[in-house]
Amino acid sequence: MRVLEEALQGLGAEDSLLTAKILGGLARALGVTGVQQQARVYAQQAMAMARRLADPRLLANNLEGILYALQGPEHTQQRLAYATEMLQFAEAANAKQPLIDAHYWRVLCLLELGDMPATDAEIDVYARLVEERQLPFELCLVTGFRAMRALMQGRFADSERLAQEGLAIGQRLQTENAAGIFGLQMFTLRREQGRLKELESIVRYFVQQHSVTAAWRPGLALIYSDLGHTEEARAEFEHLARHDFTDLPRDALWMACVTYLVDVCTFLGNRAHAATLYQLLLPYVGRNVVIGNAAACYGALSRYLGALATTLTRWDEAAQHFEDALAMNTRMEAWPWLAHTQYQYATMLLARDQAGDGEKARELLKAALVTARELGMRALEERLTTPEGTA
């Protein structure tokens, strides 16, 4: 990066193909490493210069810089617009790699918006282009997408097989991305299978060795809460909440961190922090929770808002969020997350205890139990078949 900055200083302020390429390269490098604000500055300069030079290939390449610079859920619609523009310029220039990259970014954006037909169509196009050129790294990403979709639909055996295939490709390439994708997918899968105990010591060690790692500390807090380790969960949660969650990096893993913390907050019944988390997530109502670069999806964000509203005893808001989550998860065929929504909605109704709530809760609990048993969601099945689950 320093070499690029020095080269840029030596070129002066004149428009040139080389200057535009260097600006674009700096934007991508800074975006990947999380320096978002400076990345946006370089990306905007790179795009403006490429537009003045009227070079479609250059524009396609430089648009990727702004995509890296605009990570985070607040920029999803902007990213989709830029990715679509990138696709158009790449097609005009017959630029193969930017064309493939544009489809990749469109997958991420459409997935977050919950448009599953469009997402699956983009994955198919992306996969076809990657397979035609036999690009090893991109083949790893394709396999990751397939594993994510299987996991989202509750096809756990298929998901684990595909995740293992993606890891094997990544290990041959010696890329860290593959291990990260695999880790998030196995964390999600083992949690649903009721096997988080297997990961507790590994994640604890990882957190101790990597104190600045974004998603693993919330993941450890989540493991503690799911295993019923109240004091350990509270200690990790309070550490992460000490600045009202404002120091969580606003990157591709931000949503993972916050939604993990919602589940911990719900477990602890912490009303003060529930109010803070609710305000953090409310702007993204209607979204699909995408973890990392589509390593996993956790279904409708409205489910998390419903859980927080329940903790806050804001019953009407909770009911509306859960109804929205039922509809969205059904539409997306996100069957594991539909079952979780049914369970959490039922527990809210039983707590509210208004006329008709008990009957509706029993219907939701029965439906959740059928799905949990069918898909092998052992953790949810256990909660549903304890006296507290009332299924």
N, C-alpha and C positions, 0 to 999 in steps of 0.2 A: 504494500500500500504506500509506503514511504517513497518507493521508486516512482510510482505513478504520480504522486503529489509533486515530486521534484521535476518530473518530465512536464507536468502541466505548467509549472512556474516558468519553465524555459521556453514554452511555446508562445506566451503572450496572450493577448485578448482577441486576436483575429480568429474568425470562423475558419475551421479546417476539419477535414475528415479525421485526422489524427487527434486533434483536440477533443472532438466530440466523442471519439472512441474512448479516450482516457477518462473523460468525465463520466461516461457510462460505466466504465470499469470500476471507477472509484465508488459510484453509487451502489453497484452490486456488492462490492467487497464490504463496504460499511454496513449495508443492509443485512448481509449474512451474519456479520459479527455483532449486530444489535445496536449499532450507533445510528439510530433511525433519523434523528433530526438532521445531522450532517449529511446523511445519505439522501434525504429529500432535497437538500440544497443542490447537491451535485446532480441528482436525477433530473430536476427541473431544468438546470442549465443544459444538461446533455440533450434532453428532449427539444428544448427551444432551438438549440443549434442545429440538431438534426432536421427539424422542420424548416429552418431557413435554408439548409443545404438541399432540401427536397430529395433526400435519399431514402427510399423505402426500406432497404436492407438495414441501413444504419438506424432508422427509426424503430424497426422491429427489435433490434438488439438493445437499443437504449431504453425502450419502454420497459424492459425487464428490470432495469435499475429502480424505477419508481414502484414496481410491484414488490420488490424486496424491501423498499423503504416504507411501504404502507402496510406492513404486517400489523395484525391486531383487528379485532372484530368491528371497530368503529369505521374501518376503511373498506369493508367488504364490497359495497356497491361500486366504489371508485376502482378497486382492483379489477372487478369484473369488466368495467368499461375499458380500462387500459388493456386488459388481457384480450378483449375482443378487438380492440384497435391493433394490438400487436399481431393478432392472427391475420387481420386484413392486410397489413403491410408485408407480413411474411409471405402470404400467398401472392401478393403483387410482385414481390422480388424473387419468388421461387426459392426462398431461403429455408432449407429443410430443418436445421436445428432450431431457429427461432419459431418455426411453425410448430414443432413438437413441444417446445417450452410453453408456447401460448396455450395449447390444449391442456397442458399440465396445470397452469394457473386457473384456467376456466373450470377444471374439475374441482379444485379447492373452493372456489367462490360459489359455484352452483351447489356444491355439497353443503356448505354453510347456510345457504339460503333454503335448503330443504327441498330443492327441485330434483327429485331422484330420477325421473325419466331423462332429464337433460344431463344430469351427472353421469348416468350409466352410458348414455350415448357418447359423451366426451371421453369416458374411460375407454370405450371400444375404439374410437378413432385414435386416441393416444396409443393404445396397445398395438393397433395395426401399423401405425407409422414407426413405432419403436421396433417391432418385430421385423418389418421390412428392412430396416437398417442394422438390425442385430446390435443395438447399443446396450452394452452390459449394465451400466448404472441405471439407465432408464428401464431396463427389463426388471431390475430389482424393485423399482418404484411401481411398475405395473403389478407385480406380484403382491406388493403391499396394498395397493388399491383393492385387488381381488380379495385379499384376506380381510381387509376392513369391511367390505360389503358383506362377506359371509358372516362376520362377527355381528354386524348390525342387524342381520336377518335371523340371528340365532343358530346359524349352521356352524356350530363350534368345532366339530371335527374337521370340516373343510377349512375353516379359518386357521386352525393350528397347523394343518398340513401346508397351506400356502405361506403362512408366516415362516415356517421352517425352510421352505424353498427360497423365500426372499433373503433370509439370513445366510443361507449357503452361498447365494450369488454374491451378497455383500462381503462375506468373508474372503471369497476368491479375489474380490476387488480391493480388499483391505480398506473398506470405507466404514467410518464410525456411524454414518447415517443408518445403515442397516441394523446395527446393534440397538440403536435408539428406537427405531420403529418396532423391532421385534420385542424389545423390553416393554414398550407401552401396550402392544397387543397382548403379550402374555400376562401383564398386570391386569388388564381388563378381563381376559378370559379366565384366569385363575380366580379372580374375585367372584365372577358369576358362578363358577364351579364350586365355590366354598373352599378354595385351596390357598387363601392368602397366607395362611400360617407358613407355607413353604417359602414365602418371599420375605418374611419379616426380618430375619437376620441379615439377608443380602441387602435389602434396602437400607436398614439401619447402618450397616457398614459403609455403604455408598454415600450416605448423607454425612457420616463422620469424616470420610476422606475427601468429599467434594462439598464444602460448606456453602459455596455460592450457587450450587446447582438449583435450577428453578423448580422443576416439577417434582423432584424426588422427595423433598422435605414435606410438601403437602401430601404426597403419596404415602409417606411413612405415617403421618397423622391419620390418614384414612385407614391404613392397615390397623392401627391401634384402635380406632373407633369401631371398625367392623369386627374386630376380635374381642371387643368389650373391655379394652384396657383404658379405663376412663382417665386415670391420672396422667398416663403417658400421652394420651390423645390431647388432653387439656394443655399440658405443658408445650407440646409442639404447636398447637393451635394458637395459644397466647403469644408465643414467640413470633409467629407469622403475622399476628394481628396487631403487633405493638405500634405500627404506624398506620393503622386502619387499612392495611393491605395496599397502600399507595406505592410501596417499594417493590411490588411484584412486577417483573419486566413485562412491558406491553408488547409481547412477541407472539409467535405462533403457539406457545405453550401457556399463555396467560389464561385462556379459557379452561384448560385442564386444571391449572392451579386453583382457580376460583371455584370451579364446580366440585373439586375434591374437598375444598374447605367448606362449601355449603353442606355437604354430607356430614362432615365432622361437626359443624355448628349445629346441625339438626340433632345429631346424636347427643351433644352436650346440652341442648336446649338453651343456648346462649342468646338471649333476646337482643342485647345491645349490639353484638356483632352481626346478628341476623339482619338488623335494620340497615347496617352499613353494606353488607353483601347484597341485599335486595336492591339498594340504590345503584350499586355498581353494575348489576346485571339487567336491571329494568330497561335500559335503552336498547337491548338486544332481544327483546321479546319477539317471538315468532321465528327465532333462528334454530338451526340444528347445531348441537354442540359438537364441534370438530376438534379433535385432540391432535396437536402437532400438525404436521403436514399430511393430514388425513391418515394418521396411523390408526386411529379409532374414532368412532362417533358414539355419543351417548344420548342421541335422540333429542327430543324437543326441550329447548331451554326452559320453556314454561313449567316443566315439572320441577325444576330447581326453584323457580320463583314461587310455585305452589307450596313447596316444602318450607321455604323461608316465611311465607305469609302464615302458614300453619303455626310455626314457632312463635310468631308475633300475634297469634290468635286473631288475625284479620280474616275471618272466615269467608266472607263474600269474595274477597280478592283471591284467596286460596282456591275456592271452588272454580272461579273463572279460569285461573291458570291451569288447573288440572283438567278442566273440560277442553281447553285449547290443546293441552299436551296429548290427551286421548285422541283428539281428531288428527293432530299432526303425526303422531307416531303410527296411527293406523294408516294414514295416507302414505307414509314413507315405508310401510311394512317393516317397521323397527320393532319387531315382536318382543325382544327382551325388555326394551325401554317402555313398551306399552304395559307389560306386566308390572314393572316397577311403578309406573304411574297409577295403575289400578290399585296396587297395594297402598301407596302413599295417600291417594285420594280417599280410600276406605278408612285409613287410620284418622284422617282429618275429619271425616264425617262422623266417626264414632266419638271423637273428642268434642265436636260441635253439638251432637245429640239433639238436633231439631227433628220435627215431624218428618218421617220418611227417610231420615238419614241411615237408620239401622238397616232397613231393608236394602237400600241402594248399596250400602257398604258390604253387606253379605254377598250380593251379586258380583261386585267388583273383586272381592277376595276369592270367590270361587273361580272366576275367570282367570285371575292371576295364578292361582294354584295349578289349573290345567296347563297353562303355558309353561310355568316353571318346571313341572314334571316332564312335559313333552320335550323341552329343550335341554334339560339337564342343568337347570339353574338351582344348584343345591343350596346356596346361601339363602336365596329368596324362599325356596321351599321350606327350609328350616324355620324361617321367621313366620311363615304362614301356618305352619302346623304346630307351633307352640301355643299355649293358652292365650298369650297376648295377641297372636295373629287372628284368632277366632274364625279361621276358615273351616 
